[in-house]
């Protein structure tokens, strides 16, 4: 098989790239998206994606203006993608910010981005959100809430496929340059694919396969993410029907967390999802460590602490059960994603830094523009997204 552009990595970002590449395709480029599907059983899987979830928080104001712009542009297109695909994935339930200093910072960011937000005093908080124990907060009720990241990925893939994108369920294990100005991609199943251009959207696993020439890998730190999922009864779900997504950052950031409102998961049950801040990020140095982390869906000191923090934020309520899930964050030294060309025809789009899910649509557009033109035509400064490479270290040497 031969293509004009092959996207390696069929997760959230790769699927968004495929959507944008095929939505504006006057040259009728032959586009391929290749990557594994979500495993039904994690115990034997070796590749995992950050889209294995029903709820990811989204909001306009974020760490800084650049991430804010990426999120805002993505949010503005969610309804369009939903309408075209027939798949709903965005719930505009709003976002509530808690923590004195954090509320002030978020108020300033919302003002800079012309995003409406309202400060709530203790009486307003109690009237609006009686299921919370917090006294004051900042509430943004538009362009904020959560995304079903599984469904967003499916929506992007559905539209890309309708426009001619070939989707291959496999794992690319090796990329080589051929003498005829093509890349040769070899998969784990022995399939051979030729492509004029290649874009890597392989996330945390980018550095553990032979994908980049020169024995180098992206300079990224892969860290752990853990969440608790609190099963709720229908009565409690009904009582929390006005609940927004919540970001709690007290002065002591070692007690920070985020909480998503009740979400229905594939097992038919409703869960309150609670995740930690940077205090729970533990570095993972090897491919084996990343795989083992994804497979480990058991309790730990992090989930125990999360439970205690959540109980301080929420008013008392009854849970039917508690279970646990895992993910990872790919952190770059710049704090921004890498969107860059490694060679004239090999590009890379990795490094979400914990902000990549809600901005996936716009990040996909950025990557599509870059790999189409083999250069930078995006309206944000290219220097913020330049890749930093480091020498490849064989896993046995770590």
C-alpha positions in Angstrom: 0.0 0.0 0.0 1.2 3.5 -0.8 0.0 6.8 0.6 0.7 10.5 0.5 0.5 10.9 4.3 0.5 8.2 6.9 -0.5 9.2 10.5 1.1 6.7 13.0 -1.0 6.6 16.1 -4.8 6.4 16.0 -5.5 7.9 19.3 -7.1 11.3 20.1 -4.6 13.5 18.3 -4.0 11.2 15.3 -7.7 10.8 14.7 -8.1 14.6 14.8 -5.3 15.0 12.3 -7.0 12.5 10.0 -10.2 14.5 10.2 -8.6 17.8 9.3 -6.4 16.3 6.6 -9.5 15.0 4.8 -11.9 17.8 5.5 -9.9 20.2 3.4 -8.3 18.0 0.8 -8.4 19.7 -2.7 -5.4 17.7 -3.9 -7.1 14.4 -3.0 -4.2 13.2 -0.8 -4.2 9.5 0.0 -4.3 9.5 3.8 -3.8 6.5 6.1 -4.3 6.4 9.9 -2.7 3.4 11.6 -2.9 2.3 15.2 -4.4 -0.3 17.6 -7.9 -0.2 19.0 -8.6 0.0 22.7 -7.9 -3.5 24.2 -10.9 -5.3 25.8 -8.4 -6.9 28.2 -5.5 -4.8 29.4 -3.6 -7.7 30.9 -2.1 -8.7 27.6 -2.0 -5.3 25.8 1.3 -3.5 25.1 0.1 -0.3 23.6 -2.3 2.0 25.4 -4.0 5.4 24.6 -5.1 8.3 26.7 -8.6 8.1 25.2 -9.5 5.1 27.3 -12.1 7.2 29.2 -15.6 8.6 29.2 -14.8 12.0 30.7 -12.1 14.6 30.2 -12.5 18.1 31.6 -12.6 21.0 29.1 -12.5 24.7 29.7 -11.2 27.8 27.9 -8.9 29.3 30.6 -5.9 27.1 31.3 -2.2 27.2 32.3 -1.5 30.1 29.9 -2.8 31.9 26.9 -1.5 29.4 24.3 -3.2 26.4 25.9 -6.2 28.6 26.3 -6.3 29.5 22.6 -6.0 25.8 21.6 -8.8 24.9 24.0 -11.1 27.7 22.9 -10.7 26.9 19.2 -11.4 23.2 19.8 -14.5 24.1 21.9 -15.9 26.3 19.1 -15.9 23.3 16.7 -17.3 20.5 18.9 -20.9 21.0 17.9 -20.0 21.1 14.2 -18.2 17.7 14.6 -21.1 16.3 16.5 -23.6 17.4 13.9 -21.6 16.0 11.0 -20.7 12.7 12.6 -24.0 12.1 14.5 -21.9 11.3 17.6 -22.4 13.4 20.7 -19.4 13.8 23.0 -19.4 17.3 24.5 -21.3 18.1 27.7 -21.4 21.8 28.4 -22.0 21.5 32.2 -19.6 24.4 33.1 -16.5 24.4 35.3 -16.1 25.5 38.9 -12.7 26.7 40.2 -12.0 26.4 43.9 -9.1 27.7 46.0 -8.5 31.4 46.9 -5.3 32.1 44.9 -6.4 29.8 42.1 -9.7 31.6 41.7 -8.0 34.9 41.3 -5.6 33.5 38.7 -8.5 32.0 36.7 -10.5 35.2 36.9 -7.6 37.0 35.3 -7.2 34.3 32.5 -10.9 34.3 31.8 -10.8 38.1 31.4 -7.8 37.9 29.0 -9.6 35.3 26.9 -13.0 37.2 27.0 -14.5 34.2 28.6 -17.4 34.8 31.0 -17.0 33.7 34.6 -18.8 34.6 37.8 -17.5 34.7 41.4 -19.8 33.0 43.8 -20.0 33.7 47.6 -20.9 31.2 50.2 -24.7 31.7 49.9 -24.6 31.5 46.1 -22.5 28.4 46.3 -24.9 26.7 48.7 -27.9 27.7 46.6 -26.4 26.5 43.3 -24.3 23.5 44.4 -25.7 22.2 47.8 -23.7 18.9 47.3 -20.4 20.8 47.8 -18.6 21.7 51.0 -16.7 24.6 49.6 -17.7 28.2 50.5 -16.6 30.3 47.5 -15.6 29.8 43.9 -15.4 31.0 40.3 -18.0 29.5 38.0 -17.8 29.4 34.2 -21.0 28.1 32.7 -20.2 28.4 28.9 -17.5 26.8 26.8 -16.7 24.4 29.7 -17.6 21.0 31.0 -16.3 17.6 29.9 -15.7 15.6 26.7 -16.3 11.9 26.2 -12.9 11.4 24.6 -13.7 7.9 23.3 -16.6 9.3 21.4 -14.7 12.3 20.1 -12.1 10.0 18.7 -14.8 7.9 17.0 -16.4 11.0 15.6 -13.2 12.2 14.0 -12.4 8.8 12.6 -15.9 8.3 11.2 -15.7 11.6 9.3 -12.2 11.0 8.1 -13.2 7.5 6.8 -16.2 8.9 5.0 -13.8 11.2 3.2 -11.5 8.5 2.1 -9.0 8.0 4.9 -7.9 4.4 5.2 -7.8 3.2 8.8 -5.5 0.3 9.6 -5.7 -1.5 13.0 -2.1 -2.4 13.7 1.1 -1.1 15.4 4.0 0.4 13.4 7.2 -1.1 14.8 9.8 0.4 12.3 10.1 3.3 9.9 12.9 3.4 7.3 13.7 5.8 4.4 13.6 4.3 0.9 15.7 5.4 -2.0 12.6 6.4 -4.0 11.7 9.3 -1.5 9.2 7.1 0.4 9.1 6.0 4.0 8.7 2.2 4.5 6.6 1.5 7.6 6.6 -2.1 9.0 4.0 -3.2 11.4 4.0 -5.8 14.2 2.0 -8.1 12.0 4.5 -7.8 9.1 2.5 -5.4 6.9 4.6 -3.0 4.7 3.2 0.5 4.0 4.9 3.2 1.8 4.2 6.8 2.4 5.6 10.1 1.1 5.1 11.8 4.4 4.7 10.4 8.0 3.3 12.2 11.1 4.0 10.5 14.5 1.2 10.9 17.0 2.4 8.0 19.1 2.3 9.7 22.6 4.1 8.1 25.5 5.3 5.2 23.4 7.1 7.3 20.7 10.6 6.6 22.2 10.2 2.8 22.4 10.1 1.8 18.8 12.3 2.5 15.8 10.3 5.4 14.5 12.8 8.3 14.5 16.2 8.1 12.6 19.5 8.9 14.3 19.0 7.0 17.6 17.2 10.0 19.2 13.8 10.3 20.9 11.6 13.2 22.0 12.7 14.8 25.3 9.7 14.0 27.4 9.0 12.7 30.9 6.2 10.2 31.1 4.4 10.3 34.5 1.7 8.4 36.2 -2.0 9.5 36.4 -4.4 7.7 38.7 -8.2 8.3 39.2 -10.9 6.9 41.5 -14.3 6.2 40.1 -17.1 6.4 42.7 -20.2 4.5 41.8 -23.4 6.5 42.5 -27.0 5.5 42.9 -29.7 7.1 40.7 -30.9 9.2 43.6 -27.5 10.7 44.1 -27.0 11.3 40.4 -30.3 13.1 40.3 -29.3 15.3 43.3 -26.0 16.2 41.5 -27.7 17.0 38.2 -26.4 20.6 38.3 -22.8 19.6 39.1 -20.1 21.2 36.9 -16.6 19.9 36.4 -14.5 21.0 39.4 -10.9 22.1 39.7 -9.8 22.3 43.3 -6.4 23.9 44.0 -5.8 25.1 47.5 -2.7 27.0 48.6 -1.2 23.6 49.4 -1.1 22.0 46.0 -0.4 18.6 47.4 -4.1 18.5 48.3 -5.3 19.5 44.8 -7.7 17.4 42.7 -10.3 17.6 39.9 -13.8 16.1 40.0 -16.1 15.4 37.1 -19.9 15.2 37.5 -21.7 11.8 37.4 -21.0 10.2 34.0 -22.5 7.0 32.6 -19.8 4.5 31.8 -19.9 1.5 29.4 -21.0 -0.9 32.2 -24.2 1.2 32.5 -23.3 2.6 35.9 -22.7 6.2 36.9 -19.4 7.3 38.4 -17.9 10.4 39.9 -14.4 10.6 38.5 -11.7 12.1 40.8 -8.1 12.8 39.7 -5.0 14.3 41.3 -2.8 17.3 40.5 1.0 17.2 39.8 1.6 15.8 43.4 0.5 12.4 42.1 2.8 12.3 39.0 5.5 9.7 39.3 8.1 9.3 36.5 8.0 6.2 34.4 11.4 5.5 32.7 10.8 2.4 30.6 8.3 0.9 28.2 7.8 -1.9 30.7 7.0 0.5 33.5 4.4 2.3 31.4 2.7 -0.9 30.3 2.7 -2.2 33.9 1.2 1.1 35.1 -1.6 0.9 32.6 -2.4 -2.6 33.6 -2.5 -1.8 37.3 -6.0 -0.7 38.1 -5.7 -1.3 41.9 -5.7 1.0 44.9 -2.6 2.8 46.0 -1.5 5.6 48.4 -2.4 8.1 45.7 -6.0 6.9 45.3 -6.4 6.7 49.1 -5.3 10.3 49.4 -7.5 11.3 46.5 -10.5 9.8 48.3 -9.8 11.9 51.4 -9.4 15.1 49.4 -12.6 14.5 47.5 -14.5 14.0 50.8 -13.3 17.5 51.9 -14.6 19.1 48.7 -18.0 17.3 48.4 -20.7 17.2 51.0 -21.4 13.8 52.4 -23.0 11.3 50.0 -23.3 7.6 49.7 -21.2 5.6 47.2 -22.1 2.1 46.0 -18.6 1.1 45.2 -15.2 2.5 44.3 -12.8 1.4 41.5 -9.6 2.7 40.0 -8.1 3.6 36.6 -4.8 4.7 35.3 -3.3 6.8 32.5 -0.1 8.7 31.8 1.0 12.3 31.0 3.7 13.2 28.5 5.5 16.2 29.8 7.9 18.3 27.7 10.5 20.7 29.1 8.9 23.6 27.3 5.4 23.0 28.8 4.0 23.0 25.3 3.3 20.2 22.8 5.8 19.3 20.2 4.5 20.0 16.7 7.5 20.0 14.4 9.2 18.4 11.4 12.1 16.1 12.3 13.1 15.6 8.7 11.7 17.2 5.5 9.0 14.5 5.4 8.7 13.1 8.9 6.8 15.1 11.4 5.9 14.7 15.1 2.9 15.7 17.2 3.3 14.6 20.9 3.5 15.9 24.4 0.1 16.9 25.9 1.5 18.0 29.3 -1.9 17.1 30.8 -3.8 19.6 28.6 -4.1 17.7 25.3 -7.5 16.0 25.5 -9.7 19.1 25.5 -7.6 20.8 22.8 -7.3 17.7 20.5 -9.4 19.1 17.7 -7.2 22.2 17.2 -4.0 20.3 17.8 -5.1 18.0 15.0 -5.6 21.0 12.8 -2.2 22.3 13.7 -0.6 18.9 12.9 -2.5 18.6 9.6 -1.4 22.0 8.4 2.2 21.3 9.2 2.5 17.8 7.6 0.6 19.0 4.5 2.9 22.0 3.9 6.1 20.4 5.5 6.5 23.7 7.3 4.8 26.2 9.6 1.8 28.2 8.6 -0.1 28.2 11.9 -0.8 31.5 13.5 0.9 30.8 16.9 4.7 31.1 17.2 6.5 28.1 15.9 9.3 28.4 18.5 6.9 27.4 21.2 6.3 24.0 19.6 9.8 23.1 18.4 10.9 19.6 19.4 13.8 18.9 21.7 15.5 15.5 21.1 17.7 13.5 23.4 19.8 10.3 22.8 18.0 7.0 22.8 18.9 4.9 25.8 18.4 1.2 25.5 15.9 0.0 28.1 18.3 -2.6 29.5 20.7 0.3 30.3 18.2 2.0 32.6 
